[in-house]
Amino acid sequence: MAIKEAGIKAIVAVSFGRIFYRSSINEGLPVFVCPEAYHRTDEGDQVQIDVSSGLIENKSKNLEFRFQPFSDLVLRLFWPGEE
């Protein structure tokens, strides 16, 4: 909850511990495993994440990275009522 309160909208990392990953999902904080995006993105880069298609775009460097998209069930946890 503290991470969300700090204004962080999502986290991209090389990996996550199982408890942190599940807790983040339960709290509505999207977390994405994408080592390539993590290693090729620098502080201050503008990044856009399309959770439904599994695409991370680094707008600052004109790069695209793919990740395993969330299931519809998990997406509804983040954005209930949206189809």
C-alpha positions as CSV (number, residue, x, y, z in Angstrom):
1,M,0.0,0.0,0.0
2,A,2.9,2.4,0.7
3,I,4.2,2.0,-2.8
4,K,0.8,3.0,-4.3
5,E,0.5,5.9,-1.8
6,A,3.9,7.1,-3.1
7,G,2.2,7.5,-6.5
8,I,3.8,4.5,-8.2
9,K,1.4,3.1,-10.8
10,A,3.2,-0.1,-11.7
11,I,6.5,-2.0,-11.2
12,V,8.6,-3.7,-13.8
13,A,11.4,-6.0,-12.6
14,V,13.5,-9.0,-13.5
15,S,11.6,-11.1,-11.0
16,F,9.4,-10.9,-7.9
17,G,9.1,-13.0,-4.7
18,R,5.9,-15.0,-4.7
19,I,4.5,-13.2,-1.6
20,F,5.3,-9.7,-2.9
21,Y,3.8,-10.6,-6.3
22,R,0.5,-11.9,-4.9
23,S,0.3,-9.1,-2.4
24,S,0.8,-6.5,-5.1
25,I,-1.9,-8.0,-7.2
26,N,-4.3,-8.2,-4.2
27,E,-3.6,-4.5,-3.5
28,G,-4.3,-3.5,-7.1
29,L,-0.7,-2.7,-7.9
30,P,0.3,-4.1,-11.3
31,V,3.7,-5.8,-11.3
32,F,5.3,-7.0,-14.5
33,V,8.2,-9.5,-15.1
34,C,10.2,-8.2,-18.0
35,P,14.0,-8.4,-17.6
36,E,14.7,-6.7,-20.9
37,A,12.6,-3.7,-20.1
38,Y,14.1,-3.5,-16.6
39,H,17.7,-3.5,-17.9
40,R,17.1,-1.1,-20.8
41,T,15.1,1.5,-19.0
42,D,16.7,4.3,-17.1
43,E,15.4,6.6,-14.4
44,G,13.4,9.4,-16.0
45,D,12.4,7.4,-19.1
46,Q,8.8,7.8,-20.1
47,V,7.2,4.4,-20.1
48,Q,3.7,3.2,-21.2
49,I,2.4,-0.2,-20.3
50,D,-0.5,-1.9,-22.2
51,V,-1.6,-4.5,-19.7
52,S,-4.1,-6.2,-22.0
53,S,-1.7,-6.8,-24.9
54,G,1.5,-7.4,-22.9
55,L,3.5,-4.5,-24.3
56,I,5.8,-2.1,-22.5
57,E,6.8,1.0,-24.6
58,N,9.8,3.1,-23.6
59,K,8.8,6.3,-25.3
60,S,12.1,8.0,-24.4
61,K,14.2,5.4,-26.2
62,N,11.6,4.2,-28.8
63,L,11.8,0.6,-27.6
64,E,9.2,-2.0,-27.1
65,F,9.2,-5.0,-24.8
66,R,6.8,-7.9,-24.4
67,F,5.6,-9.6,-21.2
68,Q,3.0,-12.3,-20.4
69,P,-0.3,-10.4,-20.2
70,F,-2.5,-10.9,-17.2
71,S,-5.6,-13.1,-17.3
72,D,-9.0,-11.4,-17.5
73,L,-9.6,-12.3,-13.9
74,V,-6.5,-10.4,-12.7
75,L,-7.4,-7.4,-15.0
76,R,-10.8,-7.2,-13.3
77,L,-9.0,-7.0,-9.9
78,F,-7.2,-3.9,-11.1
79,W,-10.1,-2.3,-13.0
80,P,-13.4,-3.7,-11.8
81,G,-16.4,-2.8,-14.0
82,E,-14.3,-2.3,-17.2
83,E,-14.6,-4.7,-20.1
